Amino acid sequence: MTKTFSLLSALLCTFIWGTTFIAQDTGMDDIGPFTFNAVRFFVGFLAVAPLAYFFERKNFSKSIKKGKKTFINLAILIGLSLFLGSALQQVALQFTDVANAAFFTIFYVPMVPFIIFFMYKKPIHWSIWPSVFLCVMGGYLLTNFYSATVRIGDSLVIMGAFFWSTHIIFTGKIIENYNIPLTIGAIQTLIVASLSLVIGLIFEEFIWSNILKEKIQILYAGVLSGGFAFVLQIYAQKNISPAPSAIIFSLEGVFATIAAWILLSQVLDINNLFGCVFILFGVLFSQLVPIFKKN
């Protein structure tokens, strides 16, 4: 029952992430990317913090006894990773389509083993190399190379994928010892909101009337994606090993593409579709081959 709940959590989390690309894209008509993220993640914090206080208040002190300094360090790393990943993704949406942003974001799946190798000296499975090739070929087909603006956006998303990778890795580390997913979710959203606010106040116009014009997108991206989806991710990673959870998370690109097609009429041409297929095959190959070999 616990593993089933985690599986459903991962699937729901992925659906929310995918469809949130629409809210992120349309939510910047009147405000800048950092202003959007500041308000979005603060709304997420307001949604999760009361639940964390109500359900995990008693368990917090007990969990922290396992290592207060380690918890603080990992919480900061998770918050910074989430801030950098979401900031690069949000800025990139000003220059590229939702489908491109979504599919380049799932580059984090092949990136994870490389980062784990350099950080923790865990060996890289041979399946990663053909997976990287497929992802690079998919990226080539998905990117409209005739448009320099789109290339900038896609490059920012790929840079952001690195920080989504570190976010997944550090999340996996923190939940090994600290069973307070709601508290972790609240802390990371507060860190992202605070950092985004500082940059937004310096480089963007923080106008409440403009923010209120994007209230629907902010609420969706804040409450569901910025708040509950990242908590669902923590629940999912607690009871599902990284390979199956990464496979489910990679479907984020599929959900985003379908949503962009239905809601924004962003139709991909044949080369773009082949690019999506290549990236999906690359991601799935990197995760499925080690599982089959183990079995």
GISUL-V18479 format. One line per field, one symbol per residue. burial: # if it has 16 or more other C-alpha atoms within 10 Angstrom, else .. A space follows every 50 residues. Layout:
# GISUL-V18479
burial = ???
This chain:
# GISUL-V18479
burial = .....##.####################.####################. .#...#...#..##......#..########################### ################..........##..##.######.####.....# #.####################.##..####################..# .....#....#..##.########################.######### ##########.......#...################........
